[in-house]
Amino acid sequence: MKLAGVILSAGLGKRMNSSIPKVLHKIYDTPMLQCVLHRIHELKPQKVIVVVGRHFKEIKDAVKDADSISFVHQREAKGTGDALLKAKQALQGFQGTVLVINGDTPLIRRETLKKFLSLHQQKGNAISVLSFIAPDPGSYGRVIRDDSDRAASIIEDRDATIIQKGIREVNSGIYAIESEVLPLLKGIKLNESKGEYYLTDVISIAYDKGVRVDAFCIGSEDELMGVNTQGEIEKVRRIMREMIAQEWLKKGVNFIDIDSVFISLNVTIGRDTQIYPNVYLEGSTKIGKGCTIYPNVRVLDSTIGDGAVIRDFTLIEGSVVKERASVGPFARIRPGSQIGEEARIGNFVEVKKSVIGSGTKAGHLSYLGDAKIGNNVNIGAGTITCNYDGHKKYITVIEDDVFVGSDSQLIAPVKVGRGAFIGAGSTITKDVSSMALAISRVKQRNIKGWVTKRKSKTKSEKNKEQRAKSEEQRAKN
């Protein structure tokens, strides 16, 4: 099937009571529009078109991979029928099925869309609409069927009769339209009461002309609900969180408390990984097999290798943690970092734009910024790579098998050769050759009796202060 996707995102979203365009409101870390785009891209369409209204530039700038998407500007808010007619210009030369979906339906599932398109193709329809049963149809458009149970029209709630309002099969706003019948859009008339062109009217226009149309009632209200208010956004967040977590549960991921874990749409997780409460996996994060993610961890746009352990209260952003490495607790891995296989990054260690080699250990209280650190290096507590001189940042290179003693400062740019030893408390300002000992302490002096003399001096000073206060008090009296 040749497929093009058209996402209608020109709605103003007045009921959101927000200056943010409706489709850019986020479901956790992902704008609603991006959720819909994700589902469309999973179907591998030849073209993707987004119809945008007043907030054209803002929405275009916010969308990932915008270069692969055609954006169409609907300058006046004249309804969904006019929006698709505007998109028709970007579909010139395309022959196939056009999937139309609203940009405020972030819960739509790939399986539902695939089933819908499959039924559309099997039945040989020119136009199909995806419908669902709503216990309380409310403001949804009702699907009107003829005597042979074929969809003949869709009536909006405001235009429906009392009998039609009782129909519970409603329109999801998702259509499959063959490209050769797109000219039917020109037959949609302006709805005088709303001042808009309703895309729903294309169903009755096609039916009256003998074009094969139908509705497939295969969706659920939760999955197909449109978002129009802040309250509905919150409802969608809850549903999406549970939906995503349940999918990973089926794929062999173990959750200690599934109700407190938040996983973004693009995240992938390997089998037998165990996730503790209050974990946030966001963006394009990839978690390997057999990992352990302890409580209060946030991982954003990062890759965690098989068997890695991420301990409590750790933040990892835009980085790679390789197989069987251990990070945390209370660690921060900043963007551009790579933690090697079986490396250990401990509590209160910050790594920024650095490569940490396999088997290397930085156990506690260290800052490693703009560093290239080899394999099997020991980074002692309190070590700092001093990478910034107030104007420019410099690189520290530490080769394999180096031992860096506690409370050391390495003033970049500096290189420590393979197997070298840095004495504790050293400030390293020059390169250290391989297998050398580098030490920069001031020579220790022990002054005998210094404490006794200091105590005596302090006592004398206190007595003097007390006498002065007493004399001052007598003078006042």
Residue pairs with C-beta under 8 A, 6 or more apart in sequence:
1 96
1 97
1 117
1 121
2 46
2 94
2 95
2 96
2 97
3 43
3 44
3 45
3 46
3 96
3 97
3 98
3 99
3 117
4 45
4 46
4 47
4 48
4 49
4 91
4 94
4 96
4 97
4 98
4 99
4 179
5 40
5 43
5 45
5 47
5 48
5 49
5 98
5 99
5 101
6 49
6 50
6 51
6 84
6 87
6 91
6 98
6 99
6 100
6 101
7 33
7 36
7 37
7 40
7 48
7 49
7 50
7 51
7 101
7 102
7 103
8 51
8 80
8 83
8 84
8 100
8 101
8 102
8 103
8 173
9 21
9 23
9 33
9 50
9 51
9 52
9 53
9 59
9 102
9 103
9 104
10 51
10 52
10 53
10 54
10 74
10 77
10 83
11 22
11 23
11 53
11 77
11 102
11 103
11 104
12 22
12 53
12 54
12 77
13 21
13 22
13 23
13 25
13 104
13 228
15 228
15 229
16 22
16 25
16 228
16 229
16 230
16 233
17 230
18 25
18 230
21 54
21 55
21 58
21 59
22 32
22 103
22 104
22 227
22 228
23 31
23 32
23 33
23 59
23 103
23 104
24 31
24 32
24 33
24 55
24 58
24 59
24 62
25 31
25 32
25 227
25 233
26 32
27 35
27 106
27 233
27 236
27 237
27 240
27 265
28 237
28 240
28 241
28 262
28 264
28 282
29 264
29 282
29 283
29 300
30 38
30 106
30 264
30 265
30 266
31 62
31 63
32 103
32 104
32 105
32 106
32 227
32 236
33 50
33 59
33 62
33 63
33 103
34 63
34 64
35 106
35 107
35 240
35 265
36 101
36 102
36 103
36 105
36 106
36 108
37 48
37 50
37 63
37 64
37 69
38 265
38 266
39 108
39 109
39 110
39 113
40 48
40 99
40 101
41 48
42 110
43 99
43 110
43 113
43 114
43 117
45 99
46 94
46 96
47 70
47 90
47 91
47 94
48 68
48 69
48 70
49 69
49 70
49 71
49 72
49 87
49 90
49 91
50 59
50 60
50 63
50 69
50 70
50 71
50 72
50 103
51 72
51 74
51 83
51 84
51 86
51 87
52 59
52 60
52 71
52 72
52 73
52 74
53 73
53 74
53 75
53 77
54 77
56 71
56 73
59 71
60 66
60 71
63 69
70 90
72 86
72 87
72 89
72 90
73 86
74 82
74 83
74 86
76 82
77 196
78 195
78 196
78 197
79 191
79 194
79 196
79 197
79 198
79 199
80 102
80 173
80 196
80 197
80 198
80 199
80 200
81 185
81 188
81 196
81 197
81 198
81 199
81 201
81 202
82 196
82 197
83 199
84 100
84 182
84 185
84 199
85 185
85 186
85 188
85 197
88 182
88 185
91 98
91 179
91 182
94 179
95 179
95 180
96 178
96 179
97 117
97 120
97 121
97 176
97 177
97 178
97 179
98 175
98 176
98 177
98 178
98 179
98 182
99 113
99 117
99 174
99 175
99 176
100 173
100 174
100 175
100 176
100 177
100 199
101 108
101 173
101 174
102 173
102 174
102 226
104 226
104 227
104 228
105 172
105 173
105 174
105 224
105 225
105 226
105 227
106 227
106 236
106 240
107 222
107 223
107 224
107 225
107 236
107 239
107 240
107 243
108 174
108 223
108 224
109 223
109 243
112 130
112 218
112 219
112 223
113 174
115 218
116 128
116 130
116 174
116 176
116 216
116 218
117 176
119 128
119 216
119 218
120 128
120 176
120 216
123 212
123 214
124 212
125 176
125 178
125 212
125 213
125 214
126 177
126 178
126 180
126 181
126 206
126 211
126 212
126 213
127 175
127 176
127 177
127 178
127 181
127 184
127 202
127 203
127 206
127 211
127 212
127 213
128 175
128 176
128 213
128 214
128 215
128 216
129 143
129 151
129 154
129 171
129 172
129 174
129 175
129 176
129 203
129 213
129 214
129 215
129 216
130 172
130 174
130 175
130 215
130 216
130 218
130 219
130 224
131 143
131 151
131 169
131 170
131 171
131 172
131 215
131 216
131 217
131 218
131 219
132 169
132 170
132 172
132 217
132 218
132 219
132 220
132 221
132 223
132 224
133 168
133 169
133 170
133 217
133 221
134 140
134 168
134 170
134 221
135 168
135 221
137 157
137 165
137 167
137 168
137 170
138 157
139 157
139 158
140 157
140 170
140 171
141 154
141 155
141 156
141 157
141 170
141 171
141 200
142 154
142 155
142 157
142 160
142 164
142 165
142 167
142 169
142 170
142 171
143 151
143 154
143 167
143 169
143 170
143 171
143 215
143 217
144 151
144 152
144 153
144 154
144 155
144 164
144 167
145 151
145 152
145 169
145 215
146 152
146 207
150 207
150 213
150 214
151 203
151 207
151 213
151 214
151 215
152 203
152 204
152 207
152 213
153 200
153 201
153 203
153 204
153 207
154 171
154 200
154 201
154 203
154 204
155 164
155 200
156 191
156 198
156 200
157 165
158 193
158 194
159 191
159 193
160 167
169 215
169 217
171 200
171 215
172 219
172 224
173 224
173 226
174 224
175 199
175 202
177 202
181 206
181 211
184 202
184 205
184 206
184 209
184 211
185 199
185 202
187 202
187 205
188 197
188 198
188 199
188 201
188 202
188 205
189 197
189 201
190 196
190 197
191 197
191 198
203 213
206 213
207 213
222 239
225 232
225 235
225 236
226 232
227 233
227 236
240 265
241 261
241 262
241 263
242 258
242 259
244 263
244 264
244 265
244 267
245 255
245 258
245 261
245 263
246 258
248 255
248 263
248 269
249 255
249 258
251 269
251 271
252 271
252 272
253 269
253 270
253 271
253 272
253 273
253 274
253 275
254 272
254 273
254 274
254 275
255 261
255 274
255 275
256 274
256 275
256 276
256 277
257 276
257 277
260 277
260 278
260 279
261 275
261 277
261 278
261 279
261 280
261 281
262 279
262 280
262 281
262 282
263 269
263 281
264 281
264 282
264 283
264 285
266 283
266 284
266 285
267 281
267 282
267 283
267 284
267 285
267 286
267 287
268 285
268 286
268 287
269 275
269 281
269 287
270 287
270 288
270 289
270 290
270 291
270 306
271 289
271 290
272 289
272 290
273 287
273 288
273 289
273 290
273 291
273 292
273 293
274 291
274 292
274 293
275 281
275 293
276 292
276 293
276 294
276 295
276 297
277 295
277 296
278 295
278 296
278 297
279 293
279 295
279 296
279 297
279 298
279 299
280 297
280 298
280 299
280 300
281 287
281 293
281 299
282 298
282 299
282 300
282 301
283 300
283 301
284 301
285 299
285 300
285 301
285 302
285 303
285 304
286 302
286 303
286 304
287 293
287 299
287 304
288 303
288 304
288 305
288 306
288 307
288 308
288 323
289 306
289 307
290 306
290 307
291 304
291 305
291 306
291 307
291 308
291 309
291 310
292 308
292 309
292 310
293 299
293 304
293 310
294 309
294 310
294 311
294 312
294 314
294 328
294 329
295 312
295 313
296 312
296 313
297 310
297 311
297 312
297 313
297 314
297 315
297 316
297 328
298 314
298 315
298 316
299 310
299 316
300 315
300 316
300 317
300 318
301 317
301 318
302 316
302 317
302 318
302 319
302 320
302 321
302 333
303 319
303 320
303 321
304 310
304 316
304 321
305 320
305 321
305 322
305 323
305 324
305 325
305 341
306 323
306 324
307 323
307 324
308 321
308 322
308 323
308 324
308 325
308 326
308 327
309 325
309 326
309 327
310 316
310 321
310 327
310 328
311 326
311 327
311 328
311 329
311 331
312 328
312 329
312 330
313 328
313 329
313 330
314 327
314 328
314 329
314 330
314 331
314 332
314 333
315 331
315 332
315 333
316 327
316 332
316 333
317 333
317 334
317 335
318 334
318 335
318 336
318 337
319 333
319 334
319 335
319 336
319 337
319 338
319 339
319 351
320 337
320 338
320 339
321 327
321 333
321 339
322 338
322 339
322 340
322 341
322 343
322 358
323 341
323 342
324 341
324 342
325 339
325 340
325 341
325 342
325 343
325 344
325 345
326 343
326 344
326 345
327 333
327 339
327 345
328 345
328 346
328 347
329 346
329 347
330 347
330 348
331 345
331 346
331 347
331 348
331 349
331 350
331 351
332 349
332 350
332 351
333 339
333 345
333 351
334 350
334 351
334 352
334 353
335 352
335 353
336 352
336 353
336 354
337 351
337 352
337 353
337 354
337 355
337 356
338 354
338 355
338 356
339 345
339 351
339 356
340 355
340 356
340 357
340 358
340 359
340 360
340 375
341 358
341 359
342 358
342 359
343 356
343 357
343 358
343 359
343 360
343 361
344 360
344 361
344 362
344 363
345 351
345 356
345 362
346 361
346 362
346 363
346 364
347 363
347 364
347 365
348 364
348 365
348 366
349 362
349 363
349 364
349 365
349 366
349 367
349 368
350 366
350 367
350 368
350 369
351 362
351 368
351 369
352 367
352 368
352 369
352 370
353 369
353 370
354 368
354 369
354 370
354 371
354 372
354 373
354 385
355 371
355 372
355 373
356 362
356 368
356 373
357 373
357 374
357 375
357 376
357 377
357 400
358 375
358 376
359 375
359 376
360 373
360 374
360 375
360 376
360 377
360 378
360 379
361 377
361 378
361 379
362 368
362 379
362 383
363 379
363 381
364 381
364 382
365 381
365 382
366 379
366 380
366 381
366 382
366 383
366 384
367 383
367 384
367 385
368 379
368 383
368 385
369 385
369 387
369 388
369 393
370 385
370 387
370 393
370 394
370 395
370 396
370 412
371 385
371 387
371 395
371 396
371 397
371 398
371 412
372 395
372 396
372 397
372 398
373 379
373 398
374 398
374 399
374 400
374 401
374 402
374 418
375 400
375 401
376 400
376 401
377 398
377 400
377 401
377 402
377 403
377 404
378 402
378 403
378 404
379 404
380 403
380 404
380 405
380 406
380 407
380 408
380 424
381 406
381 407
382 406
382 407
382 408
383 404
383 406
383 407
383 408
383 409
383 410
384 408
384 409
384 410
385 396
385 410
385 412
386 409
386 410
386 411
386 412
387 393
387 394
387 395
387 396
387 412
388 394
393 412
394 412
394 413
395 412
395 413
396 410
396 412
396 413
396 414
396 415
396 416
397 414
397 415
397 416
398 404
398 410
398 415
398 416
399 415
399 416
399 417
399 418
399 419
399 420
399 434
400 418
400 419
401 418
401 419
402 416
402 417
402 418
402 419
402 420
402 421
402 422
403 420
403 421
403 422
404 410
404 416
404 422
405 421
405 422
405 423
405 424
405 425
405 426
406 424
406 425
407 424
407 425
408 422
408 423
408 424
408 425
408 426
408 427
408 428
409 426
409 427
409 428
410 416
410 422
410 428
411 427
411 428
411 429
414 428
414 429
414 430
414 431
414 432
415 431
415 432
416 422
416 428
416 431
416 432
416 438
417 431
417 432
417 433
417 434
417 435
417 436
418 434
418 435
419 434
419 435
420 432
420 433
420 434
420 435
420 436
420 437
420 438
421 436
421 437
421 438
422 428
422 432
422 438
422 439
423 437
423 438
423 439
423 440
423 441
425 441
426 438
426 439
426 440
426 441
427 440
428 438
428 440
429 440
432 438
